[in-house]
Amino acid sequence: MENHRDNDIAEIDLLEIISILLNRFWVIFGAALLAAAAGFMISKFVLTPTFESTTKIYILNKSENTTVTYSDVQMGTQLTKDYAELINSRYVLETVIGQLSLPEMEYKDLLKKVSVHTPTDTRIVSITVTDYDPQQAQNIANCIREVAGEHIQNVMDIEAVNVVEEANLPTVKAGPSVVKWTAVGGILGVFLVCAVILIHYLLDDSIKSSEDVEKYLGLSTLALIPITQSVNDDKQRNKRK
């Protein structure tokens, strides 16, 4: 019996919480609009846009100078992860910093800008550089490709590293995403307003109805005395005085 009563109370409380949120729907909706607008304004006018430039190389380890065997293809596919590690190595990135004369940039700073992807079952390695300046992103990507190609040949004893695509000059910003920032702002606005409403509801222990008397005091109400309009007017007058 006690478990059944507890389940009933929990169900009533849940319905009451839902009812409170529905009654304040316009407040929640307005907060969502304001937060979404704030996210849109920040991503559109405050944050500095970033640009991505991508270059691709093709790496194949030949066992002979004239023919390419099936084992060469398998070996090249398995070693693409090793190539990615070599591209992100300290030697390659510090060499790029020196060649492009980037004294304000350190190895860790450049490493954050570079991402290397090796699509499954391919021997193509994609090098992407993200930067606030589109021209600098292109220059860094091309320089990394050249330095990494020589480094891979020396370390892995590769005959050649072929260029599939040179780095492009980006014209469209890669980030921040206006849609993402707007959506996240709206969701955060809804979450914060709902949290404030629920906290206020949970901390409010005032008695407002006969159900609250039975719930909090464990007493049964015998009768209800309605408050007339004249009583309300008297209370307002007293408050004014």
N, C-alpha and C positions, 0 to 999 in steps of 0.2 A: 504493500500500500504506500509506504513512504517513497519508494522508488518511482511509483506511478505519479505521485503528487509532484515530485521533483521534476519529472519529465514534463508534466503539465505546466509548471511554473516556467521552466526553460522555454517551452514553446510560446507561452504568452509573452515573455520578455522579448523573444526574437521578433514576434509579430509587432510588438510595440516599437522596437527599434526601427523596423522597416517602415512603420507608419510615420515615425518622427522624421526619417530621412525623406519620405515622400512628401510630407507636409512642407519641408524646406527645400523642395526640388528647385525652385527658382533661385534660391540662394546658392545652391550647389552649382547650378547651371551658369549663373553669373560669374562665380569664382572660376569655373573652368574656362569661360571665355576670356576673362582677364589674364589668367595664367597663360593660356595659349597665345594671346596677343603679346604678352611679355616675352615668351619664348621666340615668337616670330620676330619681334623687334631686335632682340639680342643677336639672333643668328643672322639677321639681314643687315644690321647696321653697326653692331658693336664688335662682333668677332671678326678677326682677320681671315679672309678666305685662303684656302690652301689649294695647290695644284699638283697633279700627278703626271709624271713623265715615265714612259715605259720603253725599255729596249729588250730585245730577245736575242739569245745566242743558241747555236746548235752545236752540241758536243758529241762526237762519235770517236770511239777508240778503235782504231784499225789494227788488226793483227798483221796485215800486209799493206803494201803501198797501193795496190791496184784494185783489190776486191774487198767487199764488205760481207762478212759471214753473219749467220744467225747468232752466233755466240757474241760477235761484236755488238749487235743490237741489244741483246740481253745485258751485256756488261755495261753498256752506256746507260741503259734504263736504271740499273741498280746503283750506279754511281752518281746519279743526279743530286742526291742528298749531300754527298761529299762535295760536289761542286758548289752547292748552296752555302755550305760552311766555309769554303775557301773564299767565296765572294764577300761574305760578311767578316772575314778575318781582319785582324788589326793591321796587318801589313798592307792589304789592299786599300782599306779606308784611309789610313794615314798617308799612304802614297797619293791618293786622290786629293786629300786636303793640301798636301804640299804642292802638287801640280797646279791646282786651281787657286792657290794662294788664299786659303780660307783660315787665317790665323785665329779668328774668333770662334772657330768651330773645333771641337775635340772629337776623339774617336767615338765616345758614347753618344755625343750629339748627332753625329752623322749616322750612327747605327740605328737610331730611332727613326730616321728619315727613310731608311732603305728596307725594302721587303723583297724577298726572293721566293718565287713560286715555281714549282716543278710539277706540271700537270701529270696525272697518272698515265703510265704506259707511253710516255713520250721522252725524248731526249732534248727537248727544248726547255731552256731555263729563262724565265721572265724576271727582269730586274726592274723594280718600280721605285722611284724616288719621289717623296712628297716634300714640298717646300712652299713658302709663301710667295716666292718669286718664280714665275713659270720658266723664265730663261735660265735661271740657276738650276732648277730641277732638271732641265734638259741637259745642261752642261755636266752636272754631276752624274747623271745616268750614263751618258756616253763615255765619260772618263772612267767610271767604275767598270764598264764593259771592256774597255781596252786594257786596263791594268789587271782586271781579274782574268781576262783571256790569257795574258802572258803568264800570270801566276799559276793558273791551272795547267798550262802546258809544261811548266818547269816542275811542278810538284807531282803531277799525276802522269808525267811522260806521255802527254797527249800530242798527237801530230798537229792538229789544227783545231781552232775554235772559230766557227763560222758565224757571221752576223746574219740573223734572220730579219731583224728590224732595228733600225736606228731609233734613238729616243726622239719622241715627238715633242713639239712645242705646244703645251696645253693651252687651250683657249677658254675652256669651261672649268669653273672651279670644282674641285672634288669634295670640298667640305667648307664649312659645316652644312649639314643637311637642314634646310629650312623646314621641310615637312616633319622630319624627326624631332627637331627642337620644338616645333609647335605642338605635336602630339604629346611629347613628354611633358611639356608645360601644362597642357590641359589635364592630363592624368594626375600630375602632382597637385594641381589646384583642387581637383575633386577629392583626392585622398586627404589633403590637409583640412579642407572644410568638413568633410565627414568625420575626421578624427576629432576636430574641435566640438562638433555637435554631439558626438558620442561621449566625449569626456564630460561635457557639460551635463549631459543626461545622467551619466553614472554618478557624478558628484552631487547632483540635485536630490536631496533627501526630504524635501518639503512634501507635505501631504496635500494633495489637490482633489482627491475624490474618495468616495466610500471604499472603493477597491484598495486604495493606498492604506486606509485605516486597517482593513483586514490583513493586508500584506505585511505592513511594517510593525503594527502594534498587536496583531492577533486578536482584535476585538471585532465584534459584530455590530454594525450600525442598526439602531432601532428606527431612526427616522431621519429625514433630510429637511432642513429649513431653507427654503429658497430665499435668495437675496433680491429684494425688490429694487426698482429703479430709484426710489426715493432714498434708500439706504446708500446706494452707490453715490448719489448726488451729495448726500451728507458727508461721506468720506472724502470726496473730492474737495468740498468746501473746507473741511478741517485741514486737509493737506495744504491748501492755499493759505489759510491763516497761519 
